[in-house]
Amino acid sequence: MKNKIYVVYGETYYYAYGSYVGLFGAFSSKDLAEKAKTKIVEELFKKNKNDDCTTVTSTDDIYVYIEEIEEDKLINIVLCGYAEPYKKESK
C-alpha cells in the first residue's frame, strides 16, 4: 500500500477581484496538515482583518484546504483559481 501525503493549499488574495493560490506544504500525516492549516488560517486572518480593502471579516472568510494524495501517483487536480470568460469575436 502506498503512503499518503496531505497537501495544504489555499487562497492568499482577499481583495475585490482576483485569485492567488498558495501551496503551504505537503505533510506525512493528516494531523500535521490540520495543524498547519490552523496556523495558516490564523496568519491570513491577522494579516487581512483590519484592511478595509479586503473581504475578510472572520476566519470563515479564509479559504485553506487539505488534499489527500497517494504518493508516487500521477494526478490532475485543479487547486483553485479565477479566470475571466473569453468570448471570441465573430468576423
VMD Tcl script that draws the C-alpha trace (Angstrom):
set ca {
  {0.00 0.00 0.00}
  {1.29 3.45 -0.93}
  {1.75 6.18 1.63}
  {-0.44 9.24 1.54}
  {0.64 12.84 1.70}
  {-1.52 15.75 2.73}
  {-1.17 18.93 0.70}
  {-2.25 22.22 2.30}
  {-3.15 25.00 -0.13}
  {-5.50 27.92 -0.42}
  {-6.39 31.44 -1.35}
  {-3.95 34.18 -0.40}
  {-5.62 37.16 -2.13}
  {-8.62 38.67 -0.36}
  {-9.19 41.89 -2.28}
  {-12.17 42.53 -4.57}
  {-11.44 40.53 -7.73}
  {-8.73 38.00 -8.45}
  {-7.19 34.90 -7.01}
  {-3.71 33.94 -5.83}
  {-3.50 30.33 -4.71}
  {-0.65 29.38 -2.40}
  {0.83 25.97 -1.66}
  {1.63 25.95 2.05}
  {3.11 22.49 2.46}
  {2.98 18.74 1.99}
  {2.76 16.64 5.15}
  {3.14 12.98 6.06}
  {0.10 12.92 8.35}
  {-3.35 14.46 8.39}
  {-2.71 15.71 11.93}
  {0.33 17.73 10.84}
  {-1.63 19.09 7.87}
  {-4.51 20.15 10.14}
  {-2.08 21.95 12.47}
  {-0.51 23.75 9.50}
  {-3.94 24.69 8.15}
  {-4.96 26.18 11.51}
  {-1.75 28.21 11.66}
  {-2.12 29.49 8.08}
  {-5.77 30.47 8.62}
  {-4.80 32.42 11.75}
  {-1.93 34.17 9.94}
  {-4.03 35.11 6.91}
  {-6.84 36.36 9.15}
  {-4.47 38.55 11.19}
  {-2.91 39.91 8.00}
  {-6.25 40.83 6.40}
  {-8.79 41.51 9.18}
  {-8.08 45.24 9.62}
  {-7.63 46.03 5.94}
  {-10.75 47.82 4.68}
  {-9.93 46.78 1.12}
  {-10.28 43.04 1.81}
  {-13.38 40.87 2.13}
  {-12.17 39.29 5.40}
  {-14.35 39.74 8.49}
  {-13.85 36.35 10.20}
  {-11.75 33.20 9.88}
  {-14.67 31.73 7.89}
  {-13.59 34.06 5.06}
  {-10.17 32.37 4.82}
  {-10.09 29.51 2.31}
  {-7.44 26.88 3.08}
  {-7.84 23.24 2.11}
  {-6.20 19.86 2.64}
  {-5.98 17.39 -0.23}
  {-5.06 13.76 0.50}
  {-2.86 12.34 -2.25}
  {-1.29 8.93 -2.73}
  {2.48 9.29 -3.16}
  {4.14 8.47 -6.49}
  {0.82 8.72 -8.33}
  {0.09 10.99 -11.27}
  {-2.90 13.22 -10.53}
  {-4.77 16.06 -12.18}
  {-6.38 18.32 -9.61}
  {-7.35 21.93 -10.13}
  {-6.41 23.57 -6.84}
  {-8.20 26.89 -7.32}
  {-8.11 29.94 -9.50}
  {-10.01 32.65 -11.27}
  {-10.40 33.45 -14.95}
  {-12.44 35.94 -16.93}
  {-14.63 34.33 -19.60}
  {-13.24 34.77 -23.08}
  {-15.63 35.26 -25.93}
  {-14.16 35.09 -29.41}
  {-15.46 37.85 -31.63}
  {-17.17 36.70 -34.80}
  {-15.98 38.08 -38.12}
}
mol new
graphics top color blue
foreach p $ca { graphics top sphere $p radius 0.5 }
foreach p [lrange $ca 0 end-1] q [lrange $ca 1 end] { graphics top cylinder $p $q radius 0.2 }
display resetview
